[in-house]
Amino acid sequence: MSRLHTVDALRIRAPRERIFEAAAALERWPEWLRHYRWVRWHRRDGDTGLVEMACWRPFGPVGWPCWWLSEVTIDRAAQAIRFRHVRGITTGMDVAWEIVPDGDGCDVRILHWWDGPAWGPLRHPAAHWVIGPVFVHGIAGRTLRGFRAHLEAGHA
């Protein structure tokens, strides 16, 4: 099987700069996104560092706890955010946020690339059949919808 590549996209009616600044305020995500449990910087040097993130992936009334540690780069000139997961089940996953202005808002995309967990022959089936469609899409989609609700309600 090939490398997992997911794209979650949503239109947000807000200026690019406002969307970027909200997305770049990683430590505030748990305030704005109900599914995030915490975001903690372990090391920070301006707009780069090591950040720990944890959230719930709901399954009806039951939540599954998810956790990962990422190297992060917040590129203010390009208004882009990139993550490289370095610990957790998704170690090796690359994530990029893209914010593309279009009319009265922006198309916001979260892209993920990954070869799967280090589980031998189960590596690709686990990534393509469970982790990607159930967890990655579930969390990224909820993240985008949460940011849309937050920003379109006029919050920072």
C-alpha positions in Angstrom: 0.0 0.0 0.0 1.0 3.6 -0.5 1.7 6.3 2.0 -1.4 7.6 3.8 -2.4 11.1 2.7 -5.5 12.8 4.1 -7.0 16.2 3.4 -9.6 17.8 5.6 -10.9 21.1 4.2 -13.4 23.7 5.3 -14.3 27.2 4.2 -14.1 29.8 7.0 -15.5 33.3 6.6 -12.7 35.2 8.2 -9.5 37.0 6.9 -6.5 34.8 6.4 -4.5 36.6 9.1 -7.2 36.0 11.7 -7.4 32.3 10.9 -3.6 31.9 10.9 -3.2 33.7 14.2 -5.9 31.6 15.9 -4.4 28.4 14.5 -0.9 29.5 15.6 -2.1 30.1 19.1 -1.6 26.4 19.9 -1.8 26.7 23.7 -5.3 28.3 23.3 -6.8 25.4 21.3 -8.3 23.7 24.4 -10.2 26.9 25.2 -11.8 27.0 21.7 -12.0 23.4 20.7 -14.0 21.2 23.1 -12.3 18.0 22.0 -8.8 19.2 22.9 -7.7 18.1 26.4 -4.4 20.0 26.5 -1.6 21.6 24.4 1.7 22.0 26.2 5.0 23.4 25.0 7.9 21.2 26.1 10.4 23.4 24.3 9.9 26.7 22.5 12.2 29.0 20.5 9.9 31.7 19.1 7.8 30.0 16.5 9.4 26.5 16.6 9.6 23.9 19.3 8.2 20.7 20.7 4.5 20.6 21.6 2.4 17.9 23.3 -1.2 17.7 22.2 -4.1 15.6 23.5 -7.7 15.3 22.5 -10.7 13.1 22.7 -12.0 11.2 19.6 -15.7 10.7 20.4 -17.5 7.5 19.6 -21.1 8.4 20.5 -21.1 9.0 24.3 -17.6 7.5 24.8 -14.4 9.3 24.1 -11.1 7.7 23.1 -8.1 9.6 24.4 -5.5 10.5 21.8 -2.0 12.0 22.4 1.1 12.9 20.4 4.3 15.0 20.6 5.3 17.1 17.6 8.1 19.3 16.4 6.2 22.4 15.2 7.1 25.3 12.9 4.9 28.3 12.7 5.9 30.2 9.5 4.4 33.7 9.9 5.8 34.9 6.5 4.0 32.1 4.6 1.2 31.9 7.1 1.6 28.2 7.4 2.0 25.7 10.2 3.8 22.4 10.0 4.0 19.6 12.5 6.2 16.4 12.6 4.9 13.8 15.1 7.9 12.5 17.0 6.1 10.4 19.8 2.9 8.6 20.1 1.1 6.1 17.8 1.4 8.6 14.9 5.2 9.0 15.1 6.6 10.1 11.7 3.3 11.8 10.6 3.7 15.1 8.8 0.9 17.7 9.1 0.5 21.0 7.3 -2.1 23.7 7.6 -2.9 25.7 4.4 -5.0 28.8 4.4 -6.0 30.0 1.0 -8.0 33.3 0.6 -11.0 33.1 -1.6 -13.6 35.9 -1.7 -15.1 36.7 1.7 -13.2 34.0 3.5 -10.6 31.3 3.1 -10.3 27.6 2.3 -8.5 26.0 5.2 -6.9 22.6 4.8 -5.2 20.2 7.2 -3.0 17.7 5.3 -1.5 14.6 6.8 1.2 12.3 5.3 2.2 9.1 7.0 3.7 5.7 6.4 1.8 4.1 9.3 2.8 2.8 12.7 5.8 0.5 13.1 3.7 -2.7 13.2 5.2 -4.8 10.5 2.6 -6.1 8.1 -0.2 -4.3 9.9 1.4 -1.0 9.3 -0.5 0.1 6.2 -3.8 -1.5 6.9 -3.9 0.1 10.4 -3.0 3.5 8.8 -5.4 3.3 5.8 -8.4 1.5 7.4 -8.5 2.7 11.0 -6.1 5.5 12.0 -6.5 7.7 8.9 -10.2 7.5 8.3 -11.4 7.1 11.9 -8.9 9.1 14.0 -7.1 11.6 11.7 -10.3 12.6 9.8 -12.4 12.6 12.9 -10.0 14.9 14.8 -9.0 17.2 12.0 -12.6 17.6 10.8 -13.7 18.5 14.3 -10.7 20.9 14.7 -11.7 22.8 11.5 -15.4 23.0 12.5 -14.4 24.2 15.9 -12.2 27.0 14.4 -14.9 27.9 12.0 -17.5 28.3 14.8 -15.1 30.2 16.9 -13.9 32.6 14.2 -17.2 33.2 12.5 -18.8 34.1 15.9 -16.3 37.0 15.9 -13.9 35.7 18.5 -10.1 36.3 18.1 
